[in-house]
């Protein structure tokens, strides 16, 4: 069962029809601490926001973008006005994935020592913009540089979302329609490709 979103002060008056509407979800994503406060009210203490700001300023590889549905799964059984909500929110594993704070990170190894902006070297293997060809019969298509939500562990942090203080993002230069036509043109000329993997969040963000 999905937790009742109305337990959170900012969504107390949100109807079921609104909640289950994809456009409402998209329009009400949480993108910063101010919006998070508006949703949780007094549920999170200042220590959390300080911890979040420290991570955003020095460590975050992704900008903040969390859908209401995903935020609602964090600390699901604790009321937002409970004294234990902040502790449960801190400990929640989904929160650690989606909304990292500085104290989540190991003091000595805040990230993997071999991590880089493009650890998988995908942009180096582009045959045309957005199309990674690592194997003879399989390619990866990155159609857009956005996603419905930004996960702190994203392997495509090189491209997805806006730049952060610690990651200067790669930029797609072609217009989306031109990029997609260029990708399709390459595939038409390369019959050996049998498998096209479309980057995870792209399908939800392409008309």
C-alpha positions in Angstrom: 0.0 0.0 0.0 1.2 3.5 -0.8 1.6 5.7 2.3 -1.1 8.4 2.8 0.5 11.5 1.4 -1.9 13.7 3.4 0.1 12.9 6.5 2.6 15.5 5.2 1.5 19.2 5.9 2.2 20.4 2.3 0.0 17.8 0.8 -2.8 17.7 3.3 -5.4 19.0 0.8 -4.1 17.1 -2.3 -6.9 15.0 -3.7 -6.5 11.4 -5.0 -7.2 12.6 -8.5 -4.4 15.1 -8.3 -2.0 12.7 -6.6 -2.4 10.1 -9.3 -2.1 12.6 -12.2 1.4 12.4 -13.8 1.4 16.1 -14.7 0.5 17.1 -11.2 3.4 14.9 -9.9 5.8 16.5 -12.4 4.7 20.0 -11.6 5.1 19.5 -7.8 8.6 18.0 -7.7 10.8 19.1 -4.8 13.8 21.0 -6.2 15.3 22.7 -3.2 15.2 22.9 0.6 12.5 25.6 0.6 10.1 23.3 -1.2 11.0 20.4 1.1 10.1 22.6 4.1 6.8 23.5 2.5 6.0 19.8 2.2 7.2 18.5 5.6 6.3 21.6 7.7 8.1 21.3 11.0 8.8 17.6 10.5 12.5 17.9 9.8 14.9 19.7 12.2 17.5 22.3 11.2 20.3 19.7 11.5 18.9 17.9 8.5 18.8 21.1 6.4 22.3 22.1 7.4 23.5 18.6 6.5 21.7 18.8 3.1 23.1 22.2 2.3 26.6 21.0 3.1 26.2 18.1 0.7 24.7 20.3 -2.0 27.5 22.8 -1.8 30.4 20.4 -1.7 29.6 16.8 -2.6 26.4 16.4 -4.6 26.8 15.0 -8.1 23.1 15.7 -9.0 20.8 18.7 -8.6 17.8 18.1 -6.3 14.7 16.8 -8.1 12.4 14.4 -6.2 8.8 13.5 -7.3 6.1 13.7 -4.7 5.4 10.0 -5.0 9.1 9.2 -4.3 9.3 11.6 -1.4 6.1 10.1 0.0 7.9 6.7 0.3 10.5 8.1 2.7 9.7 7.4 6.4 6.3 6.0 5.3 4.9 5.0 8.7 5.8 8.1 10.6 3.6 11.2 10.9 5.2 14.4 9.8 4.4 16.1 13.1 5.9 13.3 15.2 9.2 13.9 17.0 10.6 10.7 15.4 9.9 11.8 11.8 13.2 13.5 11.4 15.1 10.5 12.7 13.1 8.1 10.5 13.7 10.4 7.5 17.4 10.4 8.1 17.6 6.6 8.3 15.4 5.9 5.4 17.2 4.0 2.6 15.2 5.7 -0.2 16.0 9.1 1.2 19.7 8.2 1.1 19.4 7.4 -2.6 17.4 10.4 -3.6 18.2 13.1 -1.1 21.8 12.6 0.1 23.2 14.6 2.9 26.9 15.1 3.9 26.7 12.8 6.9 25.6 9.9 4.7 29.1 9.9 3.2 32.1 8.1 4.6 34.5 10.8 6.0 37.5 9.3 4.2 35.9 8.0 1.0 32.9 10.3 0.3 32.8 8.7 -3.2 34.5 5.8 -4.9 38.2 6.7 -5.3 38.1 5.9 -9.0 34.8 7.8 -9.6 34.9 10.5 -12.2 32.4 12.7 -14.0 31.9 10.1 -16.7 33.1 6.9 -15.0 31.7 4.7 -17.8 33.4 6.8 -20.5 30.2 6.9 -22.5 30.7 10.4 -24.1 34.1 9.2 -25.4 32.3 6.4 -27.2 29.7 8.5 -28.9 29.5 7.7 -32.6 27.0 10.6 -32.9 25.8 13.0 -30.2 24.0 10.9 -27.5 24.7 7.5 -29.0 27.3 5.4 -27.2 28.7 2.4 -29.2 30.7 0.2 -26.8 29.8 -3.2 -28.4 29.4 -4.2 -32.1 25.8 -5.1 -31.8 24.5 -2.9 -29.0 24.3 0.8 -28.4 23.0 3.2 -25.7 20.9 6.2 -26.8 20.7 9.2 -24.5 17.9 11.2 -26.0 17.6 14.0 -23.4 19.7 15.4 -20.6 16.8 15.4 -18.1 15.1 12.7 -16.0 11.8 12.6 -14.1 13.8 12.5 -10.8 17.5 12.9 -10.0 19.1 10.0 -8.0 22.3 10.7 -6.1 23.8 7.4 -7.5 23.1 8.1 -11.2 25.7 6.6 -13.5 24.9 9.3 -16.0 25.7 12.2 -13.7 28.0 13.5 -16.5 25.0 14.5 -18.6 21.8 14.5 -16.6 20.5 17.7 -14.9 22.1 21.0 -14.1 25.7 21.4 -13.0 26.5 21.2 -9.3 29.4 22.8 -7.5 31.3 19.5 -7.8 30.2 18.4 -11.3 30.3 20.5 -14.4 27.9 18.7 -16.7 28.3 17.7 -20.3 26.0 19.6 -22.6 24.0 18.2 -25.6 24.4 20.7 -28.4 21.8 19.5 -31.0 18.1 20.2 -30.8 16.3 17.0 -29.5 14.6 16.4 -32.9 17.9 16.8 -34.7 19.7 14.6 -32.3 17.1 11.8 -32.6 17.2 12.0 -36.4 21.1 11.8 -36.3 20.9 8.8 -34.1 18.3 7.1 -36.3 20.4 7.9 -39.4 23.4 6.2 -37.8 21.3 3.1 -37.0 20.0 2.9 -40.6 23.6 2.9 -41.8 24.7 0.3 -39.2 22.7 -2.9 -39.7 25.0 -4.8 -37.3 23.3 -3.1 -34.4 20.6 -5.3 -33.0 19.9 -3.8 -29.6 19.3 -0.1 -28.8 19.1 0.6 -25.0 17.4 3.9 -24.3 18.7 5.6 -21.2 16.6 5.0 -18.1 14.7 8.2 -17.5 14.5 9.3 -21.1 11.3 7.4 -22.1 9.3 9.3 -19.5 10.6 12.7 -20.7 10.4 12.3 -24.5 7.0 13.3 -26.1 
